[in-house]
Amino acid sequence: MDLLSYQKGDILFSNCQTLVNPVSCDGTIDNYLSKRFFMRYPAMYTKYLLFCKEKLFTPGKLWVYQGKNYYITKDGKTTHAVPRR
């Protein structure tokens, strides 16, 4: 069994149980994927900005975000924000 597989399509409409959002540690949105995540999950963005302001993010530290079903997805997916710099 392969540990990695490549898929084509829109990650926000994926059948995966978990989605990963690459974010910066300083509160800037510097890539299109993060912008799309935050547009789709506005409560996640609000909490992300608070974490950045309080300096709770460090590169490699995982933040598991689980909000109300309205902000996750109808099928209850979990969204992760992973600081990358």
C-alpha positions as CSV (number, residue, x, y, z in Angstrom):
1,M,0.0,0.0,0.0
2,D,1.3,3.4,-1.0
3,L,1.6,6.1,1.7
4,L,1.1,8.9,-0.8
5,S,-1.2,9.3,-3.7
6,Y,-1.7,12.2,-6.1
7,Q,-5.2,13.5,-6.8
8,K,-6.5,16.1,-9.1
9,G,-9.4,18.5,-8.2
10,D,-10.3,21.0,-5.6
11,I,-9.0,20.2,-2.1
12,L,-11.9,21.9,-0.4
13,F,-14.3,19.4,-2.1
14,S,-12.1,16.4,-1.3
15,N,-13.4,13.2,0.2
16,C,-10.5,13.1,2.6
17,Q,-11.3,13.1,6.3
18,T,-8.7,15.7,7.1
19,L,-7.6,18.8,5.2
20,V,-4.4,20.7,5.9
21,N,-4.1,24.5,5.5
22,P,-0.5,25.8,5.3
23,V,-0.3,29.1,7.2
24,S,2.3,31.6,8.2
25,C,3.0,32.3,11.9
26,D,2.7,36.1,11.6
27,G,-0.9,36.4,10.5
28,T,-0.3,37.1,6.8
29,I,-2.1,35.2,4.1
30,D,0.6,34.6,1.6
31,N,-0.8,31.9,-0.6
32,Y,-4.0,31.2,-2.5
33,L,-4.8,28.0,-0.7
34,S,-4.8,29.6,2.8
35,K,-7.0,32.5,1.4
36,R,-9.5,29.9,0.1
37,F,-9.6,28.1,3.5
38,F,-10.2,31.3,5.4
39,M,-12.9,32.4,3.0
40,R,-14.6,29.1,3.5
41,Y,-14.1,28.9,7.2
42,P,-14.3,32.5,8.6
43,A,-14.3,31.4,12.3
44,M,-11.0,29.6,11.6
45,Y,-9.5,32.8,10.3
46,T,-10.6,34.7,13.4
47,K,-9.0,32.2,15.7
48,Y,-5.9,32.0,13.6
49,L,-5.4,35.8,13.9
50,L,-5.8,35.5,17.6
51,F,-3.2,32.7,17.8
52,C,-0.8,34.8,15.7
53,K,-1.3,37.9,17.9
54,E,-0.6,35.8,21.0
55,K,2.4,34.2,19.4
56,L,1.0,30.7,19.9
57,F,2.2,29.4,16.5
58,T,5.6,28.0,15.8
59,P,6.7,26.2,12.6
60,G,5.9,22.5,12.7
61,K,3.3,22.9,15.5
62,L,-0.1,21.4,14.6
63,W,-3.3,23.3,15.4
64,V,-6.4,21.1,15.0
65,Y,-9.4,23.2,14.2
66,Q,-12.8,21.8,14.8
67,G,-15.6,24.4,14.7
68,K,-19.3,24.1,14.3
69,N,-20.4,21.9,11.5
70,Y,-21.3,25.0,9.6
71,Y,-17.7,26.0,9.4
72,I,-16.2,22.6,8.9
73,T,-18.2,20.8,6.2
74,K,-21.5,19.0,6.0
75,D,-19.8,15.7,6.4
76,G,-17.8,16.8,9.6
77,K,-14.3,17.0,8.1
78,T,-11.5,18.3,10.3
79,T,-9.3,21.2,9.1
80,H,-5.7,21.5,10.3
81,A,-3.6,24.6,10.1
82,V,0.1,23.9,10.0
83,P,2.5,26.8,10.5
84,R,5.3,26.6,7.9
85,R,7.5,29.6,8.6
